[in-house]
Amino acid sequence: MLDAIQRLGRVTLGFFERLGRGHLFLLQVLVSLPGIVLRPGLVLRQMYSVGVLTLVIIVVSGLFVGMVMGLQGYNTLVDFGAEESLGVLVALSLVRELGPVVTALLFAGRAGSALSAEIGLMKATEQLSGMEMMAVDPIQRVIAPRFLAAFLSMPLLAAIFSAVGVYGGWFIGVGLLGVDDGAFWAQMQDKVDLYDDIYNGVIKSIVFGFVVGWIALFEGSDTLPTAEGVSRATTQTVVHSALVVLGLDFVLTALMFGD
Amino acid sequence: MPEPVVKIRDLRFARGNRLIFDGVNLDIYADCVTAIMGPSGTGKTTLLKLIGGQLRPLSGSIRVYGEEVPHLGRQALYRLRRRIGMLFQTGALLTDIDVFENVAYPIREHTRLPEALVRDLVLMKLEAVGLRGAAQLMPGQLSGGMARRVALARAIALDPMMVLYDEPFTGQDPISMGVLVKLIRELNDALDLTSVVVSHDVAETCAIADYAYLLSDGKVVEHGEPDALRESSSDWSQQFLKALPDGPVAFHYPAVSFRDDLLQGGQR
């Protein structure tokens, strides 16, 4: 019994210690962000590997999610004779929810895990230590540009996901199932609000970009410098990011659309 | 006697509950190659990290070029590190850029020199380690010995006053070992460097060292010029320097008697 309590205490303390380390890490990253403005080349290079290289999976997934939405939505709406609202259904689901959330999950799987593995291996091969000894701050030189790239890429990727998804829904609904083209777009224009829907979706994806970048980079730099440590860091990045994104999505949705 | 450039007094350092250093005193003089030797796990690399300010001691003083390293703020520490080059055991080259860019890295980070001058400087450093022809290779294409020579070129890129070598000879074939031994001594003399070589390769290290420290169990066991150490009367030093399998450092890990262990019957 005592053993169990001791173990629980140790696990709890360990959890809070790590949480504290994570926040200190974030603080260091945020403090070194202004220095990055002077070297936009570093951020651009990272945006290529974090953002552009994630584009394929985002576009393909967006297309299929939109097509499934078109199919499912049509089958439900047609029973009520409301199939012309398909555009609204597809657009609102994508812009408010699926765009930011699915993009964040895919981003964590593709770019987040890659970031963790890269930073973890740099640590294991003493590259970060080497930079410190060359009087180069690894947080500023390596971590901050990657964080900023993740933060900036996520809203762009989510927007692309939603846009492609809408076309996927249009292709199925209008192209294959015969929904009226004009009604599809006109109802969407009428019902999708710039502030309530699109801006709130963008805010969500900004928040998700922030947390996924933070988790991925912290897991990478907090890992044990061994093969097992790096593999655990990549797994934890995906698992923790997914849980935090889904949890935060609920909180944000309640705050934005709760009333 | 001139003032030492590195002066360590009563150094104590622990990892978790394990005391790594317990009252280490050590002096490193300018323009000399100083060897720090000891068995694996005695904290030789840790000592270099303490000198470079990457770790902080429990207590004691570490003075490098007159500055008390554990008390330095970030800016001051980074200023000091620009005067110190370090060669890591693995080389620690950045794997996403080629050899040329690796050597250029500290120059580009700390200076605003025109590109033509950066190129000349990098080629000079690479020529010094014999790898000018490998400038366009990626770190993954280098052998272990070449990677260490590139790392050495990078360590001297900003013309430091002191270079710290962490196990430079480990895992090297005889030819690369010979090359590294020669390079460390020649660079030390040609560039008026101060070199600190941490190693357990006794023969190679003693061949180039002006002065040597033997570390064991968190203390300096013995120090002196390599020739004098070889004549030492200490059993431990003799065992370490002559690589004897048994002596004060026992061949057997501490255990209950072999007979009792065998008669225990079935239980692990």
Interface residues (C-beta under 8 A of the other chain):
Chain A: M122 T125 E126 Q127 S129 G130 E132 M133 M134 A135 V136 D137 R141
Chain B: G52 Q54 Y78 R79 R81 R82 I84 G85 M86 F88 Q89 T90 A92 L93 L94 T95 Y105 P106 E109 H110 A151 R154
